[in-house]
Structure formats: structure tokens, C-alpha cells
Amino acid sequence: KVQAMLAIDESDVIVFIVDGKEEITSNDLKVREMLLKTNKKVILAVNKLDNKQMLDEIYRFYELGFDNIIPLSAAHNRGFEDLLEEITKDFHENEEIDEDILKFCIIGRPNVGKSSLINALLNEERVIVSNNAGTTRDAIDTVMKYNGNEYIAIDTAGMRKKGKIYENIEKYSLIRSLKAIERSNVCVIVINAEEGIIEHDKHIAGYALESGKAMVLVVNKWDTVENKNTKEYEKLVRSEFQFLSYAPIVYLSALTKKRIHTLMPEVLKVAENIKREIKTSVLNEVITDAYTLNLPPSYKGKRLKIYFTNQSGTKPPKFTFHVNNKGLVHFSYERYLENKIRENFDFEGTPIVLQFKNRGEE
Ligand code: GDP
């Protein structure tokens, strides 16, 4: 029941499925009880109505008190279009992120110190402008001022009031992270130096990575670490988060506030880097040098040629390589090119995308 309630809470639309071949069961009635208490849109899907004659069965289910009723036949794959249309009918386009104000989210598994970090950050800067809690259910947006500019910190830990049980279910912690990431320009991923890195940390980091957003990694509770060798710790972090090789790492303690001040400069830096645009001439110089320095291996007598490279996008930066045959691009060579770009330009903390196109390809 707790799981169902959490799921209801996380959703905008709820699809309640009943068995059209059966009478209404006591379990159906229990679910109905729960759903009538929410003010969310509920669609009642009556399943197993496999043929036309059976469609009339839906009328029996009006008794449950929901107006949106859709007949379904999962076995025959019928009714899903109607269902999908009903589900998405009132959806709005994703609200655009306000480009003028930088938003960063603080994400991480429970107990890594997200709330403490936000509080420390805000106290440090002493400039809470407003705290518009309740604008979204999933996170609290705090407007803060730093060096005279306004930023929005999205705090996923603000859900604490819902109780520990909510916080501790990994699935919901992930969903919440995902939503916060979507609304942000920069993701601050917090890990706990006291407990080390576990799967849940990697899942959250993975979401941030897939989102294509800029990233900063915070190793919190640094006060608890005896051997404060950041080089060594970095090795560990890089080996655990293999795909996060480009995110800057900040070591701090939200509790003692030590090195708290090192976080915002990194956030601002990666936010700049993800917007960075490279002049085509300079880019081509770098790529040509990289190419001649280390020719791609030939395959069956054919070798990859790069005619021309340009930056075709930002946020994240995207580079398009115009080549003789993109089938000749080997994964390791692609990585080599990415490394060369990173060596020559500051893309710390931002993913970059490499795209290869054959001649004449749109
Ligand atoms: P959240 O669940 O990620 O928001 O984590 P909290 O901010 O609630 O912190 C969880 C626990 O870790 C609390 O008991 C904090 O006092 C403690 N904590 C947070 N940051 C630090 C830190 O830098 N050092 C130490 N030693 N404890 C911390």
C-alpha cells in the first residue's frame, strides 16, 4: 500500500486497471478508496475486453466512480492508442528552463549530506532571497545570490518532511533526481566519503551523465577521512565512476563548512564550459594535428579520412566530423579525438558529443 501511495504521489495521471472479465473485487475497491482521495486525474482501464461483444462490459465499472473509462485488450494489443491519448491529453510542453538564471541541482542518495550542503552553502553566502517551497512537489527551489548574481539551487532533499520511508526507497530517490536534473543546467552530485561509493551513487551519476548536463562531483564528509590525500581519492572516484572522467571533484565538509567556498566556482565554471564555442579554424587545426600525429589504423586497406570538423551545437558541445566513411570510425579513435579536444579546450565538467557524417549526408 505504501508503494502504491508513493507511486500515486509521484504521478500526474494514474491508470487504474481492472479485469473486465471479473466482478469488481475487494482489492479494486481498496485501490478506488486510495484514488478517490487524490485530486489527480484517474483513468480506469478495463482490460481483457478481447472482442466487440465484450465492450459493453465497461458499463459495469462506472460504479467505481471514475468518468474516464477506456476498454483495453492487452492480449490483442487493443485500446492502447486511446489510452495514451487520454493520458497525455492535458500534458503541457516541458516548461523551458529560464536561460538567464543558472539552475543547479544537488543530487545524491539519502544521507550523503545534500540538505546540510545546501544549508551550509546558503549560510556561507548569507543571501537567501526567497525560498519558494511548494512550487514543485519534488524539490525545493531556493534563489540564492552569489557574487552579486542570482542562482537557483534545486534541493531534492527537501522531501524529508514526507518521512524517511519515502526517502529511503531507492526508486523514488532516483525519480526525484531525474526530475531535478531535467530542470537544471548543472548537476552537483554528492557522495559520502565516510561510506564510500555504492551502486545507488552510480545510478544517480548515470542519470546526470545521460542527461547531457554539466556536472560537478562533491565528496562530502571529507572531515571524516583520515588520510586526506585528494590524489588518491580521485583515483578511487574515477575508477568507480568510469564515465565521469571529466567532472571536477570538490572535497568538502558540509558539517564543518571547510572548503564549502570551493563549490560555487566549479559550478559556474562547468556552466560556462558547456556553452563554450570553438572557432572552426582553430578546431580544424587541432583535429588535423591530432590526425597526423596518430593516423587511424587502416581496415582492409581503407583508412578513415577527416575532411572537415565543425562545432554543430552547445549544451552539450557537439562536434561534427565530415569523413570519407563513418563505418571506419573505431571506438578507440573516437575517444582519442575526444581526448584531444579536451586537451586543447576547456570542457571540464561537460559532456561532449562527437558525430561523424559521410560526404553529402544531411
Ligand atoms: P541528505 O539525506 O543527503 O540530505 O543528508 P543530510 O544533510 O540530512 O545529512 C545526513 C547526516 O550526515 C546528518 O546527520 C548530517 O549531520 C551528516 N553530515 C552531513 N554533512 C556532513 C559532513 O560533511 N561531515 C560529517 N561528519 N557529517 C555530515
Residues whose N, C-alpha, C, O or C-beta is under 5 A from the ligand:
A	BS01	GDP	R109 P110 N111 V112 G113 K114 S115 S116 L117 A157 N220 K221 W222 D223 T224 L252 S253 A254 L255 T256
